[in-house]
Amino acid sequence: RKDSKLFSFDLTQYFLLLAIYEIKNIQTGKSLAAKKSKVIISDVSGDAAKWQWVPKENSKAWGFIKNIKYEKYLTVSKCPNKRSPCTLKAIKFNGKEEQHWRKWDTKIISKVWIF
């Protein structure tokens, strides 16, 4: 029909916005979970361990990771150096570099580590 174009949209973007994930350590099977503003590694499987990928506007690679229960965003808190592990926290959205993530294969990578 002629009017069918009125309802066309990019389903890929639509489904990405609705996708809910659990972020798990492949070796231990434990989940990344929020506990208010803290980020913990845990056996929990409720909403505290569920995260939503929120694409960054005008970017195909970058996005933000929002916790479903607390509606806070996964944020790199501190990275002492490239050889030490970073600490994470869950805070309100600010859009800064510390909240930028990209997916690559089965991994999520922080923008803080790339630059």
C-alpha positions as CSV (number, residue, x, y, z in Angstrom):
1,R,0.0,0.0,0.0
2,K,1.0,3.6,-0.6
3,D,0.7,4.7,3.1
4,S,2.8,1.8,4.5
5,K,5.9,4.1,4.6
6,L,4.2,6.2,7.3
7,F,5.0,3.4,9.8
8,S,8.5,2.4,8.8
9,F,11.3,2.7,11.4
10,D,14.6,1.1,12.1
11,L,13.8,-2.1,14.1
12,T,17.4,-2.5,15.1
13,Q,17.4,0.7,17.1
14,Y,14.0,-0.1,18.5
15,F,15.0,-3.5,19.9
16,L,18.3,-2.2,21.2
17,L,16.4,0.3,23.4
18,L,14.3,-2.4,24.9
19,A,17.0,-5.0,25.4
20,I,17.7,-6.0,29.0
21,Y,21.0,-7.7,29.8
22,E,22.7,-9.4,32.7
23,I,26.4,-8.7,32.7
24,K,28.2,-11.9,33.8
25,N,31.8,-12.9,34.4
26,I,32.3,-15.7,32.0
27,Q,34.7,-17.6,34.4
28,T,32.7,-17.3,37.6
29,G,29.2,-16.9,36.4
30,K,28.6,-14.0,38.8
31,S,26.7,-11.0,37.8
32,L,27.5,-7.3,37.8
33,A,24.8,-5.7,40.0
34,A,24.0,-2.3,41.5
35,K,23.5,-1.7,45.1
36,K,22.3,1.9,45.2
37,S,25.4,3.7,43.9
38,K,27.8,0.8,44.4
39,V,28.5,-1.8,41.8
40,I,29.1,-5.3,43.1
41,I,29.9,-8.8,41.8
42,S,27.1,-11.1,43.0
43,D,25.0,-14.2,42.6
44,V,21.8,-12.1,42.6
45,S,19.6,-12.3,39.5
46,G,16.9,-9.8,40.2
47,D,16.5,-6.3,38.8
48,A,19.7,-5.1,40.5
49,A,21.6,-7.3,38.1
50,K,19.7,-6.2,35.0
51,W,21.1,-3.5,32.7
52,Q,19.8,-1.8,29.7
53,W,21.9,-0.7,26.7
54,V,21.0,2.9,25.8
55,P,22.6,3.9,22.5
56,K,24.4,7.2,22.4
57,E,22.8,9.7,20.0
58,N,24.5,9.8,16.6
59,S,26.8,6.9,17.4
60,K,26.6,3.3,16.1
61,A,29.3,2.1,18.5
62,W,29.0,3.9,21.8
63,G,26.2,3.8,24.4
64,F,25.4,3.9,28.1
65,I,24.5,1.1,30.4
66,K,21.6,1.8,32.8
67,N,20.6,-0.3,35.8
68,I,17.0,-1.3,35.7
69,K,16.3,-1.2,39.5
70,Y,18.0,2.0,40.4
71,E,17.9,3.8,37.0
72,K,21.6,4.8,37.4
73,Y,24.3,4.4,34.9
74,L,27.4,2.2,34.9
75,T,30.3,4.6,35.4
76,V,34.1,4.2,35.7
77,S,35.0,5.6,39.1
78,K,38.7,5.3,39.3
79,C,41.5,3.8,37.1
80,P,44.8,4.0,38.9
81,N,46.7,2.9,35.7
82,K,46.4,0.6,32.7
83,R,47.6,-2.4,34.7
84,S,45.3,-2.0,37.7
85,P,41.6,-2.8,37.6
86,C,39.2,0.1,37.5
87,T,36.5,0.6,40.1
88,L,32.9,1.1,39.0
89,K,29.9,2.9,40.4
90,A,26.3,3.5,39.4
91,I,25.3,7.2,39.3
92,K,22.8,9.5,37.7
93,F,23.3,10.1,34.0
94,N,25.8,12.8,33.2
95,G,27.0,11.7,29.7
96,K,30.7,12.2,30.5
97,E,33.4,9.9,29.1
98,E,33.3,7.8,32.2
99,Q,29.8,6.6,31.2
100,H,30.6,5.7,27.6
101,W,30.8,2.0,26.7
102,R,30.9,0.0,23.5
103,K,30.1,-3.6,22.9
104,W,32.7,-5.8,21.2
105,D,32.0,-9.5,20.7
106,T,31.1,-10.7,24.3
107,K,32.9,-7.8,26.0
108,I,31.9,-4.3,27.0
109,I,34.7,-1.7,26.9
110,S,34.9,1.6,28.6
111,K,36.0,4.7,26.7
112,V,38.2,5.6,29.6
113,W,40.4,2.6,28.7
114,I,40.7,3.4,25.0
115,F,42.1,6.9,25.3
